[in-house]
């Protein structure tokens, strides 16, 4: 792993952390419930991207499975929360 | 050389995700804020997936396409989430007797 790539990986992770902090402030502040769900979904996507970057950092393809699971469960969670906002219950 | 390409793709995705987060924070209305996370789940995810495909293909000496699966999954699920959330937001806004969102073309 070249040093340029190592620096780029660290810098990218810092940018991701900054973006997640901004989205977290939207979760805490968000005027309505749907704002919070939107920001949580964004945080899920960014965490999945962090997994992909960590796969490059540690040169291990194990992280792909983690990223796939995070994408799946992020979708299920966001869809369930949106359904809850729409109907007041998840399964009817 | 390959490392430089991978580094550039990673940095591009980091900047794009940050732009999406700033959009999520700064845009005034919920229906405008819904546009911001799409940057992260399309262009940023594509560039990270391309970076990891290039990196692992060079590292292992064979085509390594697992990251492609994640991007395809994201392309299927992100519109569904957005659609459900938009419907929920419209429903809740109507329930609160609030004004409907302004037409996107006019100000």
N, CA and C atoms of all chains as a GROMACS GRO file, in nm:
protein
  597
    1UNK      N    1   0.084  -0.119   0.000
    1UNK     CA    2   0.000   0.000   0.000
    1UNK      C    3   0.088   0.125   0.000
    2UNK      N    4   0.073   0.204  -0.104
    2UNK     CA    5   0.160   0.321  -0.116
    2UNK      C    6   0.122   0.427  -0.014
    3UNK      N    7   0.215   0.519   0.008
    3UNK     CA    8   0.190   0.619   0.112
    3UNK      C    9   0.083   0.718   0.068
    4UNK      N   10   0.076   0.745  -0.064
    4UNK     CA   11  -0.028   0.836  -0.114
    4UNK      C   12  -0.166   0.779  -0.085
    5UNK      N   13  -0.179   0.648  -0.110
    5UNK     CA   14  -0.309   0.583  -0.086
    5UNK      C   15  -0.342   0.584   0.062
    6UNK      N   16  -0.241   0.563   0.149
    6UNK     CA   17  -0.267   0.564   0.293
    6UNK      C   18  -0.316   0.700   0.338
    7UNK      N   19  -0.251   0.806   0.287
    7UNK     CA   20  -0.293   0.942   0.324
    7UNK      C   21  -0.435   0.969   0.274
    8UNK      N   22  -0.462   0.926   0.149
    8UNK     CA   23  -0.596   0.949   0.091
    8UNK      C   24  -0.703   0.876   0.172
    9UNK      N   25  -0.671   0.753   0.214
    9UNK     CA   26  -0.769   0.677   0.293
    9UNK      C   27  -0.798   0.748   0.424
   10UNK      N   28  -0.693   0.794   0.493
   10UNK     CA   29  -0.716   0.862   0.621
   10UNK      C   30  -0.797   0.990   0.600
   11UNK      N   31  -0.762   1.066   0.496
   11UNK     CA   32  -0.832   1.192   0.473
   11UNK      C   33  -0.978   1.167   0.438
   12UNK      N   34  -1.002   1.062   0.357
   12UNK     CA   35  -1.140   1.030   0.321
   12UNK      C   36  -1.220   0.991   0.444
   13UNK      N   37  -1.157   0.914   0.535
   13UNK     CA   38  -1.229   0.875   0.656
   13UNK      C   39  -1.261   0.997   0.742
   14UNK      N   40  -1.168   1.094   0.745
   14UNK     CA   41  -1.195   1.217   0.821
   14UNK      C   42  -1.314   1.292   0.760
   15UNK      N   43  -1.317   1.300   0.625
   15UNK     CA   44  -1.429   1.368   0.558
   15UNK      C   45  -1.560   1.297   0.589
   16UNK      N   46  -1.558   1.163   0.586
   16UNK     CA   47  -1.679   1.086   0.618
   16UNK      C   48  -1.725   1.115   0.760
   17UNK      N   49  -1.628   1.119   0.854
   17UNK     CA   50  -1.665   1.144   0.993
   17UNK      C   51  -1.728   1.281   1.009
   18UNK      N   52  -1.672   1.379   0.938
   18UNK     CA   53  -1.728   1.515   0.941
   18UNK      C   54  -1.871   1.516   0.888
   19UNK      N   55  -1.892   1.446   0.775
   19UNK     CA   56  -2.026   1.440   0.716
   19UNK      C   57  -2.124   1.373   0.811
   20UNK      N   58  -2.078   1.265   0.878
   20UNK     CA   59  -2.168   1.198   0.972
   20UNK      C   60  -2.201   1.286   1.090
   21UNK      N   61  -2.104   1.368   1.135
   21UNK     CA   62  -2.132   1.460   1.246
   21UNK      C   63  -2.235   1.564   1.205
   22UNK      N   64  -2.222   1.617   1.083
   22UNK     CA   65  -2.321   1.714   1.034
   22UNK      C   66  -2.460   1.651   1.027
   23UNK      N   67  -2.465   1.527   0.974
   23UNK     CA   68  -2.595   1.460   0.964
   23UNK      C   69  -2.651   1.430   1.102
   24UNK      N   70  -2.562   1.400   1.198
   24UNK     CA   71  -2.608   1.374   1.335
   24UNK      C   72  -2.670   1.499   1.395
   25UNK      N   73  -2.612   1.615   1.362
   25UNK     CA   74  -2.672   1.738   1.414
   25UNK      C   75  -2.810   1.759   1.352
   26UNK      N   76  -2.828   1.712   1.226
   26UNK     CA   77  -2.962   1.720   1.166
   26UNK      C   78  -3.058   1.623   1.236
   27UNK      N   79  -3.007   1.506   1.275
   27UNK     CA   80  -3.091   1.412   1.349
   27UNK      C   81  -3.136   1.473   1.481
   28UNK      N   82  -3.044   1.536   1.552
   28UNK     CA   83  -3.078   1.591   1.683
   28UNK      C   84  -3.168   1.713   1.672
   29UNK      N   85  -3.149   1.794   1.567
   29UNK     CA   86  -3.216   1.922   1.557
   29UNK      C   87  -3.343   1.914   1.476
   30UNK      N   88  -3.343   1.822   1.374
   30UNK     CA   89  -3.445   1.818   1.270
   30UNK      C   90  -3.583   1.859   1.314
   31UNK      N   91  -3.644   1.954   1.246
   31UNK     CA   92  -3.773   2.004   1.292
   31UNK      C   93  -3.880   1.896   1.293
   32UNK      N   94  -3.879   1.804   1.195
   32UNK     CA   95  -3.985   1.704   1.191
   32UNK      C   96  -3.925   1.564   1.195
   33UNK      N   97  -4.012   1.466   1.216
   33UNK     CA   98  -3.965   1.328   1.227
   33UNK      C   99  -3.904   1.279   1.097
   34UNK      N  100  -3.962   1.323   0.983
   34UNK     CA  101  -3.910   1.271   0.856
   34UNK      C  102  -3.769   1.324   0.829
   35UNK      N  103  -3.735   1.442   0.883
   35UNK     CA  104  -3.598   1.491   0.871
   35UNK      C  105  -3.501   1.397   0.942
   36UNK      N  106  -3.543   1.351   1.060
   36UNK     CA  107  -3.455   1.262   1.135
   36UNK      C  108  -3.436   1.129   1.063
   37UNK      N  109  -3.545   1.076   1.005
   37UNK     CA  110  -3.534   0.950   0.931
   37UNK      C  111  -3.442   0.966   0.811
   38UNK      N  112  -3.455   1.079   0.742
   38UNK     CA  113  -3.370   1.105   0.624
   38UNK      C  114  -3.223   1.111   0.664
   39UNK      N  115  -3.194   1.182   0.775
   39UNK     CA  116  -3.055   1.195   0.817
   39UNK      C  117  -3.000   1.060   0.864
   40UNK      N  118  -3.084   0.978   0.931
   40UNK     CA  119  -3.039   0.846   0.974
   40UNK      C  120  -3.007   0.757   0.855
   41UNK      N  121  -3.090   0.766   0.750
   41UNK     CA  122  -3.064   0.689   0.629
   41UNK      C  123  -2.932   0.732   0.565
   42UNK      N  124  -2.907   0.863   0.566
   42UNK     CA  125  -2.780   0.914   0.512
   42UNK      C  126  -2.662   0.860   0.593
   43UNK      N  127  -2.677   0.858   0.726
   43UNK     CA  128  -2.569   0.807   0.811
   43UNK      C  129  -2.542   0.659   0.781
   44UNK      N  130  -2.649   0.582   0.756
   44UNK     CA  131  -2.632   0.442   0.718
   44UNK      C  132  -2.550   0.429   0.591
   45UNK      N  133  -2.583   0.509   0.492
   45UNK     CA  134  -2.511   0.501   0.363
   45UNK      C  135  -2.364   0.536   0.383
   46UNK      N  136  -2.337   0.640   0.462
   46UNK     CA  137  -2.198   0.682   0.482
   46UNK      C  138  -2.122   0.575   0.561
   47UNK      N  139  -2.188   0.512   0.658
   47UNK     CA  140  -2.120   0.406   0.733
   47UNK      C  141  -2.086   0.289   0.642
   48UNK      N  142  -2.175   0.262   0.544
   48UNK     CA  143  -2.145   0.157   0.448
   48UNK      C  144  -2.024   0.194   0.361
   49UNK      N  145  -2.016   0.322   0.323
   49UNK     CA  146  -1.899   0.366   0.246
   49UNK      C  147  -1.772   0.355   0.330
   50UNK      N  148  -1.783   0.382   0.461
   50UNK     CA  149  -1.667   0.366   0.551
   50UNK      C  150  -1.618   0.221   0.547
   51UNK      N  151  -1.715   0.126   0.547
   51UNK     CA  152  -1.676  -0.016   0.540
   51UNK      C  153  -1.599  -0.045   0.411
   52UNK      N  154  -1.645   0.014   0.299
   52UNK     CA  155  -1.576  -0.011   0.172
   52UNK      C  156  -1.435   0.047   0.174
   53UNK      N  157  -1.420   0.165   0.236
   53UNK     CA  158  -1.287   0.225   0.244
   53UNK      C  159  -1.196   0.143   0.336
   54UNK      N  160  -1.254   0.092   0.445
   54UNK     CA  161  -1.174   0.008   0.536
   54UNK      C  162  -1.130  -0.121   0.467
   55UNK      N  163  -1.212  -0.171   0.374
   55UNK     CA  164  -1.170  -0.290   0.298
   55UNK      C  165  -1.044  -0.260   0.219
   56UNK      N  166  -1.035  -0.138   0.163
   56UNK     CA  167  -0.912  -0.101   0.091
   56UNK      C  168  -0.797  -0.084   0.190
   57UNK      N  169  -0.827  -0.021   0.304
   57UNK     CA  170  -0.722   0.009   0.402
   57UNK      C  171  -0.656  -0.120   0.454
   58UNK      N  172  -0.738  -0.220   0.491
   58UNK     CA  173  -0.683  -0.342   0.548
   58UNK      C  174  -0.669  -0.454   0.446
   59UNK      N  175  -0.696  -0.425   0.318
   59UNK     CA  176  -0.680  -0.522   0.209
   59UNK      C  177  -0.749  -0.654   0.242
   60UNK      N  178  -0.872  -0.644   0.294
   60UNK     CA  179  -0.947  -0.764   0.330
   60UNK      C  180  -1.086  -0.755   0.271
   61UNK      N  181  -1.128  -0.860   0.201
   61UNK     CA  182  -1.260  -0.854   0.138
   61UNK      C  183  -1.372  -0.894   0.234
   62UNK      N  184  -1.337  -0.920   0.361
   62UNK     CA  185  -1.440  -0.946   0.462
   62UNK      C  186  -1.533  -0.826   0.480
   63UNK      N  187  -1.477  -0.705   0.462
   63UNK     CA  188  -1.556  -0.584   0.485
   63UNK      C  189  -1.669  -0.570   0.384
   64UNK      N  190  -1.658  -0.636   0.269
   64UNK     CA  191  -1.765  -0.627   0.170
   64UNK      C  192  -1.894  -0.687   0.224
   65UNK      N  193  -1.880  -0.798   0.297
   65UNK     CA  194  -2.000  -0.860   0.354
   65UNK      C  195  -2.066  -0.767   0.456
   66UNK      N  196  -1.981  -0.702   0.537
   66UNK     CA  197  -2.035  -0.607   0.635
   66UNK      C  198  -2.107  -0.493   0.564
   67UNK      N  199  -2.047  -0.444   0.455
   67UNK     CA  200  -2.109  -0.334   0.382
   67UNK      C  201  -2.242  -0.377   0.320
   68UNK      N  202  -2.245  -0.499   0.268
   68UNK     CA  203  -2.369  -0.550   0.209
   68UNK      C  204  -2.479  -0.560   0.314
   69UNK      N  205  -2.443  -0.613   0.433
   69UNK     CA  206  -2.542  -0.624   0.541
   69UNK      C  207  -2.591  -0.486   0.583
   70UNK      N  208  -2.497  -0.389   0.591
   70UNK     CA  209  -2.539  -0.255   0.633
   70UNK      C  210  -2.633  -0.193   0.530
   71UNK      N  211  -2.605  -0.215   0.400
   71UNK     CA  212  -2.694  -0.160   0.298
   71UNK      C  213  -2.834  -0.222   0.312
   72UNK      N  214  -2.838  -0.355   0.332
   72UNK     CA  215  -2.967  -0.424   0.344
   72UNK      C  216  -3.045  -0.374   0.466
   73UNK      N  217  -2.979  -0.373   0.583
   73UNK     CA  218  -3.052  -0.339   0.705
   73UNK      C  219  -3.084  -0.190   0.711
   74UNK      N  220  -2.998  -0.108   0.648
   74UNK     CA  221  -3.031   0.034   0.641
   74UNK      C  222  -3.158   0.056   0.562
   75UNK      N  223  -3.171  -0.016   0.450
   75UNK     CA  224  -3.293  -0.004   0.369
   75UNK      C  225  -3.414  -0.051   0.448
   76UNK      N  226  -3.402  -0.168   0.514
   76UNK     CA  227  -3.516  -0.221   0.588
   76UNK      C  228  -3.557  -0.125   0.700
   77UNK      N  229  -3.458  -0.072   0.772
   77UNK     CA  230  -3.489   0.020   0.881
   77UNK      C  231  -3.554   0.148   0.832
   78UNK      N  232  -3.500   0.206   0.726
   78UNK     CA  233  -3.557   0.332   0.676
   78UNK      C  234  -3.698   0.309   0.621
   79UNK      N  235  -3.717   0.197   0.550
   79UNK     CA  236  -3.850   0.169   0.496
   79UNK      C  237  -3.950   0.148   0.609
   80UNK      N  238  -3.906   0.078   0.716
   80UNK     CA  239  -3.998   0.055   0.828
   80UNK      C  240  -4.033   0.186   0.897
   81UNK      N  241  -3.933   0.274   0.913
   81UNK     CA  242  -3.962   0.402   0.980
   81UNK      C  243  -4.052   0.490   0.894
   82UNK      N  244  -4.029   0.490   0.761
   82UNK     CA  245  -4.116   0.569   0.674
   82UNK      C  246  -4.258   0.513   0.677
   83UNK      N  247  -4.272   0.381   0.680
   83UNK     CA  248  -4.404   0.318   0.688
   83UNK      C  249  -4.470   0.355   0.820
   84UNK      N  250  -4.391   0.360   0.926
   84UNK     CA  251  -4.447   0.397   1.057
   84UNK      C  252  -4.497   0.542   1.054
   85UNK      N  253  -4.421   0.631   0.990
   85UNK     CA  254  -4.466   0.771   0.981
   85UNK      C  255  -4.592   0.782   0.898
   86UNK      N  256  -4.606   0.691   0.799
   86UNK     CA  257  -4.721   0.700   0.709
   86UNK      C  258  -4.848   0.646   0.775
   87UNK      N  259  -4.835   0.536   0.849
   87UNK     CA  260  -4.955   0.467   0.897
   87UNK      C  261  -4.968   0.460   1.048
   88UNK      N  262  -4.859   0.479   1.119
   88UNK     CA  263  -4.866   0.464   1.263
   88UNK      C  264  -4.838   0.323   1.310
   89UNK      N  265  -4.818   0.230   1.215
   89UNK     CA  266  -4.775   0.096   1.250
   89UNK      C  267  -4.695   0.041   1.134
   90UNK      N  268  -4.606  -0.056   1.164
   90UNK     CA  269  -4.515  -0.103   1.061
   90UNK      C  270  -4.579  -0.214   0.979
   91UNK      N  271  -4.639  -0.312   1.048
   91UNK     CA  272  -4.702  -0.424   0.978
   91UNK      C  273  -4.851  -0.419   1.004
   92UNK      N  274  -4.928  -0.419   0.898
   92UNK     CA  275  -5.073  -0.412   0.918
   92UNK      C  276  -5.142  -0.530   0.852
   93UNK      N  277   0.089   0.444  -0.978
   93UNK     CA  278  -0.004   0.497  -1.077
   93UNK      C  279  -0.148   0.456  -1.044
   94UNK      N  280  -0.163   0.324  -1.021
   94UNK     CA  281  -0.296   0.275  -0.983
   94UNK      C  282  -0.335   0.333  -0.846
   95UNK      N  283  -0.235   0.341  -0.758
   95UNK     CA  284  -0.262   0.398  -0.625
   95UNK      C  285  -0.312   0.541  -0.636
   96UNK      N  286  -0.255   0.616  -0.732
   96UNK     CA  287  -0.298   0.755  -0.750
   96UNK      C  288  -0.443   0.761  -0.795
   97UNK      N  289  -0.481   0.672  -0.887
   97UNK     CA  290  -0.621   0.669  -0.935
   97UNK      C  291  -0.716   0.635  -0.820
   98UNK      N  292  -0.680   0.532  -0.742
   98UNK     CA  293  -0.765   0.493  -0.630
   98UNK      C  294  -0.776   0.606  -0.528
   99UNK      N  295  -0.663   0.673  -0.502
   99UNK     CA  296  -0.665   0.783  -0.406
   99UNK      C  297  -0.754   0.897  -0.455
  100UNK      N  298  -0.746   0.928  -0.586
  100UNK     CA  299  -0.829   1.036  -0.639
  100UNK      C  300  -0.977   1.001  -0.629
  101UNK      N  301  -1.012   0.875  -0.659
  101UNK     CA  302  -1.154   0.834  -0.649
  101UNK      C  303  -1.202   0.843  -0.504
  102UNK      N  304  -1.119   0.799  -0.410
  102UNK     CA  305  -1.160   0.804  -0.269
  102UNK      C  306  -1.179   0.948  -0.222
  103UNK      N  307  -1.085   1.034  -0.259
  103UNK     CA  308  -1.098   1.174  -0.217
  103UNK      C  309  -1.221   1.238  -0.279
  104UNK      N  310  -1.249   1.205  -0.406
  104UNK     CA  311  -1.370   1.259  -0.470
  104UNK      C  312  -1.494   1.216  -0.394
  105UNK      N  313  -1.498   1.089  -0.352
  105UNK     CA  314  -1.616   1.042  -0.281
  105UNK      C  315  -1.627   1.110  -0.145
  106UNK      N  316  -1.513   1.133  -0.078
  106UNK     CA  317  -1.518   1.202   0.050
  106UNK      C  318  -1.574   1.342   0.037
  107UNK      N  319  -1.528   1.414  -0.064
  107UNK     CA  320  -1.576   1.552  -0.086
  107UNK      C  321  -1.725   1.550  -0.120
  108UNK      N  322  -1.768   1.451  -0.203
  108UNK     CA  323  -1.909   1.445  -0.241
  108UNK      C  324  -1.998   1.417  -0.120
  109UNK      N  325  -1.952   1.327  -0.033
  109UNK     CA  326  -2.032   1.296   0.086
  109UNK      C  327  -2.042   1.419   0.176
  110UNK      N  328  -1.932   1.494   0.186
  110UNK     CA  329  -1.935   1.615   0.268
  110UNK      C  330  -2.032   1.718   0.209
  111UNK      N  331  -2.031   1.730   0.075
  111UNK     CA  332  -2.125   1.822   0.010
  111UNK      C  333  -2.269   1.780   0.038
  112UNK      N  334  -2.295   1.648   0.033
  112UNK     CA  335  -2.430   1.600   0.062
  112UNK      C  336  -2.470   1.632   0.205
  113UNK      N  337  -2.376   1.616   0.299
  113UNK     CA  338  -2.408   1.645   0.439
  113UNK      C  339  -2.436   1.793   0.459
  114UNK      N  340  -2.358   1.879   0.392
  114UNK     CA  341  -2.381   2.023   0.406
  114UNK      C  342  -2.517   2.059   0.347
  115UNK      N  343  -2.552   1.994   0.233
  115UNK     CA  344  -2.684   2.017   0.176
  115UNK      C  345  -2.795   1.973   0.270
  116UNK      N  346  -2.774   1.859   0.335
  116UNK     CA  347  -2.873   1.810   0.432
  116UNK      C  348  -2.891   1.908   0.546
  117UNK      N  349  -2.783   1.977   0.580
  117UNK     CA  350  -2.789   2.069   0.694
  117UNK      C  351  -2.843   2.205   0.655
  118UNK      N  352  -2.811   2.253   0.534
  118UNK     CA  353  -2.834   2.393   0.502
  118UNK      C  354  -2.962   2.420   0.423
  119UNK      N  355  -3.013   2.322   0.347
  119UNK     CA  356  -3.129   2.350   0.263
  119UNK      C  357  -3.251   2.379   0.350
  120UNK      N  358  -3.338   2.473   0.306
  120UNK     CA  359  -3.441   2.523   0.396
  120UNK      C  360  -3.561   2.430   0.415
  121UNK      N  361  -3.603   2.356   0.313
  121UNK     CA  362  -3.730   2.283   0.322
  121UNK      C  363  -3.702   2.133   0.318
  122UNK      N  364  -3.793   2.054   0.378
  122UNK     CA  365  -3.769   1.909   0.380
  122UNK      C  366  -3.760   1.850   0.241
  123UNK      N  367  -3.849   1.896   0.151
  123UNK     CA  368  -3.850   1.836   0.017
  123UNK      C  369  -3.728   1.878  -0.064
  124UNK      N  370  -3.663   1.988  -0.026
  124UNK     CA  371  -3.534   2.020  -0.088
  124UNK      C  372  -3.423   1.939  -0.024
  125UNK      N  373  -3.435   1.916   0.108
  125UNK     CA  374  -3.333   1.837   0.177
  125UNK      C  375  -3.329   1.693   0.129
  126UNK      N  376  -3.442   1.643   0.077
  126UNK     CA  377  -3.444   1.504   0.030
  126UNK      C  378  -3.347   1.482  -0.085
  127UNK      N  379  -3.312   1.589  -0.158
  127UNK     CA  380  -3.223   1.571  -0.273
  127UNK      C  381  -3.080   1.545  -0.231
  128UNK      N  382  -3.041   1.596  -0.114
  128UNK     CA  383  -2.898   1.592  -0.079
  128UNK      C  384  -2.842   1.450  -0.062
  129UNK      N  385  -2.908   1.358   0.012
  129UNK     CA  386  -2.846   1.227   0.032
  129UNK      C  387  -2.832   1.146  -0.097
  130UNK      N  388  -2.902   1.184  -0.203
  130UNK     CA  389  -2.888   1.110  -0.329
  130UNK      C  390  -2.746   1.120  -0.383
  131UNK      N  391  -2.678   1.231  -0.354
  131UNK     CA  392  -2.538   1.244  -0.399
  131UNK      C  393  -2.455   1.132  -0.336
  132UNK      N  394  -2.479   1.109  -0.206
  132UNK     CA  395  -2.398   1.007  -0.137
  132UNK      C  396  -2.428   0.868  -0.188
  133UNK      N  397  -2.558   0.840  -0.216
  133UNK     CA  398  -2.591   0.702  -0.253
  133UNK      C  399  -2.574   0.676  -0.401
  134UNK      N  400  -2.547   0.779  -0.482
  134UNK     CA  401  -2.516   0.749  -0.622
  134UNK      C  402  -2.368   0.774  -0.653
  135UNK      N  403  -2.330   0.901  -0.669
  135UNK     CA  404  -2.197   0.930  -0.722
  135UNK      C  405  -2.087   0.890  -0.624
  136UNK      N  406  -2.105   0.921  -0.495
  136UNK     CA  407  -2.001   0.887  -0.398
  136UNK      C  408  -1.986   0.736  -0.387
  137UNK      N  409  -2.101   0.664  -0.384
  137UNK     CA  410  -2.093   0.517  -0.373
  137UNK      C  411  -2.031   0.457  -0.498
  138UNK      N  412  -2.063   0.516  -0.615
  138UNK     CA  413  -2.004   0.463  -0.739
  138UNK      C  414  -1.853   0.482  -0.738
  139UNK      N  415  -1.806   0.599  -0.694
  139UNK     CA  416  -1.660   0.620  -0.702
  139UNK      C  417  -1.588   0.533  -0.600
  140UNK      N  418  -1.648   0.511  -0.481
  140UNK     CA  419  -1.582   0.421  -0.385
  140UNK      C  420  -1.581   0.278  -0.440
  141UNK      N  421  -1.692   0.236  -0.500
  141UNK     CA  422  -1.697   0.100  -0.553
  141UNK      C  423  -1.596   0.083  -0.667
  142UNK      N  424  -1.585   0.185  -0.752
  142UNK     CA  425  -1.487   0.178  -0.862
  142UNK      C  426  -1.345   0.172  -0.805
  143UNK      N  427  -1.319   0.253  -0.700
  143UNK     CA  428  -1.186   0.250  -0.638
  143UNK      C  429  -1.154   0.112  -0.583
  144UNK      N  430  -1.250   0.052  -0.513
  144UNK     CA  431  -1.220  -0.079  -0.453
  144UNK      C  432  -1.211  -0.188  -0.560
  145UNK      N  433  -1.289  -0.177  -0.668
  145UNK     CA  434  -1.278  -0.275  -0.777
  145UNK      C  435  -1.140  -0.266  -0.841
  146UNK      N  436  -1.094  -0.143  -0.870
  146UNK     CA  437  -0.962  -0.126  -0.931
  146UNK      C  438  -0.853  -0.176  -0.837
  147UNK      N  439  -0.864  -0.136  -0.709
  147UNK     CA  440  -0.760  -0.173  -0.613
  147UNK      C  441  -0.749  -0.324  -0.595
  148UNK      N  442  -0.862  -0.390  -0.574
  148UNK     CA  443  -0.856  -0.535  -0.550
  148UNK      C  444  -0.826  -0.613  -0.676
  149UNK      N  445  -0.869  -0.561  -0.793
  149UNK     CA  446  -0.836  -0.631  -0.917
  149UNK      C  447  -0.685  -0.630  -0.941
  150UNK      N  448  -0.621  -0.515  -0.912
  150UNK     CA  449  -0.476  -0.507  -0.929
  150UNK      C  450  -0.405  -0.590  -0.822
  151UNK      N  451  -0.460  -0.586  -0.700
  151UNK     CA  452  -0.394  -0.654  -0.588
  151UNK      C  453  -0.399  -0.806  -0.605
  152UNK      N  454  -0.513  -0.858  -0.648
  152UNK     CA  455  -0.529  -1.004  -0.657
  152UNK      C  456  -0.501  -1.057  -0.796
  153UNK      N  457  -0.488  -0.968  -0.895
  153UNK     CA  458  -0.457  -1.013  -1.029
  153UNK      C  459  -0.573  -1.078  -1.101
  154UNK      N  460  -0.695  -1.061  -1.048
  154UNK     CA  461  -0.814  -1.112  -1.119
  154UNK      C  462  -0.927  -1.012  -1.096
  155UNK      N  463  -1.032  -1.024  -1.179
  155UNK     CA  464  -1.143  -0.931  -1.164
  155UNK      C  465  -1.214  -0.956  -1.031
  156UNK      N  466  -1.220  -0.853  -0.948
  156UNK     CA  467  -1.281  -0.867  -0.814
  156UNK      C  468  -1.396  -0.769  -0.805
  157UNK      N  469  -1.518  -0.822  -0.823
  157UNK     CA  470  -1.633  -0.734  -0.848
  157UNK      C  471  -1.737  -0.734  -0.737
  158UNK      N  472  -1.696  -0.768  -0.612
  158UNK     CA  473  -1.797  -0.772  -0.505
  158UNK      C  474  -1.862  -0.637  -0.481
  159UNK      N  475  -1.781  -0.530  -0.493
  159UNK     CA  476  -1.833  -0.396  -0.463
  159UNK      C  477  -1.946  -0.358  -0.559
  160UNK      N  478  -1.943  -0.416  -0.679
  160UNK     CA  479  -2.048  -0.388  -0.775
  160UNK      C  480  -2.185  -0.426  -0.721
  161UNK      N  481  -2.190  -0.538  -0.648
  161UNK     CA  482  -2.316  -0.588  -0.591
  161UNK      C  483  -2.377  -0.485  -0.497
  162UNK      N  484  -2.290  -0.422  -0.417
  162UNK     CA  485  -2.339  -0.324  -0.320
  162UNK      C  486  -2.399  -0.204  -0.391
  163UNK      N  487  -2.332  -0.159  -0.499
  163UNK     CA  488  -2.383  -0.043  -0.572
  163UNK      C  489  -2.517  -0.076  -0.636
  164UNK      N  490  -2.529  -0.198  -0.691
  164UNK     CA  491  -2.656  -0.237  -0.753
  164UNK      C  492  -2.767  -0.241  -0.647
  165UNK      N  493  -2.735  -0.296  -0.530
  165UNK     CA  494  -2.834  -0.301  -0.422
  165UNK      C  495  -2.876  -0.161  -0.380
  166UNK      N  496  -2.778  -0.071  -0.372
  166UNK     CA  497  -2.808   0.067  -0.333
  166UNK      C  498  -2.895   0.135  -0.439
  167UNK      N  499  -2.867   0.105  -0.567
  167UNK     CA  500  -2.946   0.167  -0.674
  167UNK      C  501  -3.090   0.118  -0.670
  168UNK      N  502  -3.111  -0.005  -0.620
  168UNK     CA  503  -3.249  -0.054  -0.612
  168UNK      C  504  -3.319   0.005  -0.489
  169UNK      N  505  -3.250   0.012  -0.375
  169UNK     CA  506  -3.318   0.046  -0.250
  169UNK      C  507  -3.333   0.196  -0.228
  170UNK      N  508  -3.238   0.278  -0.277
  170UNK     CA  509  -3.245   0.422  -0.245
  170UNK      C  510  -3.372   0.488  -0.298
  171UNK      N  511  -3.416   0.462  -0.424
  171UNK     CA  512  -3.540   0.526  -0.469
  171UNK      C  513  -3.662   0.481  -0.389
  172UNK      N  514  -3.663   0.355  -0.345
  172UNK     CA  515  -3.778   0.307  -0.268
  172UNK      C  516  -3.788   0.383  -0.136
  173UNK      N  517  -3.674   0.398  -0.067
  173UNK     CA  518  -3.674   0.473   0.059
  173UNK      C  519  -3.718   0.616   0.037
  174UNK      N  520  -3.665   0.679  -0.069
  174UNK     CA  521  -3.699   0.819  -0.096
  174UNK      C  522  -3.847   0.835  -0.124
  175UNK      N  523  -3.902   0.741  -0.202
  175UNK     CA  524  -4.044   0.750  -0.236
  175UNK      C  525  -4.131   0.734  -0.111
  176UNK      N  526  -4.098   0.635  -0.027
  176UNK     CA  527  -4.176   0.614   0.095
  176UNK      C  528  -4.169   0.736   0.186
  177UNK      N  529  -4.049   0.792   0.199
  177UNK     CA  530  -4.034   0.909   0.287
  177UNK      C  531  -4.108   1.029   0.233
  178UNK      N  532  -4.106   1.048   0.100
  178UNK     CA  533  -4.176   1.162   0.042
  178UNK      C  534  -4.327   1.148   0.065
  179UNK      N  535  -4.377   1.026   0.046
  179UNK     CA  536  -4.521   1.006   0.070
  179UNK      C  537  -4.556   1.030   0.216
  180UNK      N  538  -4.471   0.981   0.308
  180UNK     CA  539  -4.497   1.003   0.450
  180UNK      C  540  -4.495   1.151   0.483
  181UNK      N  541  -4.399   1.225   0.424
  181UNK     CA  542  -4.389   1.368   0.454
  181UNK      C  543  -4.510   1.443   0.401
  182UNK      N  544  -4.554   1.408   0.277
  182UNK     CA  545  -4.673   1.473   0.222
  182UNK      C  546  -4.795   1.445   0.309
  183UNK      N  547  -4.809   1.319   0.350
  183UNK     CA  548  -4.923   1.279   0.433
  183UNK      C  549  -4.924   1.355   0.565
  184UNK      N  550  -4.807   1.362   0.628
  184UNK     CA  551  -4.800   1.430   0.758
  184UNK      C  552  -4.824   1.579   0.744
  185UNK      N  553  -4.777   1.636   0.634
  185UNK     CA  554  -4.797   1.779   0.615
  185UNK      C  555  -4.946   1.809   0.592
  186UNK      N  556  -5.011   1.720   0.516
  186UNK     CA  557  -5.154   1.740   0.492
  186UNK      C  558  -5.232   1.720   0.621
  187UNK      N  559  -5.187   1.625   0.703
  187UNK     CA  560  -5.253   1.597   0.830
  187UNK      C  561  -5.244   1.717   0.923
  188UNK      N  562  -5.132   1.790   0.915
  188UNK     CA  563  -5.112   1.905   1.003
  188UNK      C  564  -5.177   2.030   0.947
  189UNK      N  565  -5.253   2.018   0.836
  189UNK     CA  566  -5.320   2.131   0.770
  189UNK      C  567  -5.220   2.238   0.732
  190UNK      N  568  -5.101   2.195   0.692
  190UNK     CA  569  -4.999   2.288   0.650
  190UNK      C  570  -5.012   2.311   0.499
  191UNK      N  571  -4.948   2.416   0.451
  191UNK     CA  572  -4.953   2.444   0.307
  191UNK      C  573  -4.877   2.335   0.233
  192UNK      N  574  -4.926   2.296   0.112
  192UNK     CA  575  -4.851   2.200   0.033
  192UNK      C  576  -4.718   2.260  -0.010
  193UNK      N  577  -4.621   2.177  -0.045
  193UNK     CA  578  -4.491   2.231  -0.085
  193UNK      C  579  -4.504   2.314  -0.211
  194UNK      N  580  -4.426   2.420  -0.224
  194UNK     CA  581  -4.437   2.506  -0.342
  194UNK      C  582  -4.396   2.433  -0.467
  195UNK      N  583  -4.450   2.479  -0.578
  195UNK     CA  584  -4.414   2.419  -0.707
  195UNK      C  585  -4.265   2.440  -0.732
  196UNK      N  586  -4.195   2.334  -0.776
  196UNK     CA  587  -4.050   2.348  -0.790
  196UNK      C  588  -4.008   2.450  -0.894
  197UNK      N  589  -4.092   2.479  -0.991
  197UNK     CA  590  -4.051   2.571  -1.096
  197UNK      C  591  -4.063   2.717  -1.056
  198UNK      N  592  -4.160   2.746  -0.968
  198UNK     CA  593  -4.186   2.885  -0.933
  198UNK      C  594  -4.128   2.920  -0.798
  199UNK      N  595  -4.115   3.047  -0.771
  199UNK     CA  596  -4.065   3.093  -0.641
  199UNK      C  597  -4.166   3.184  -0.578
   0.00000   0.00000   0.00000
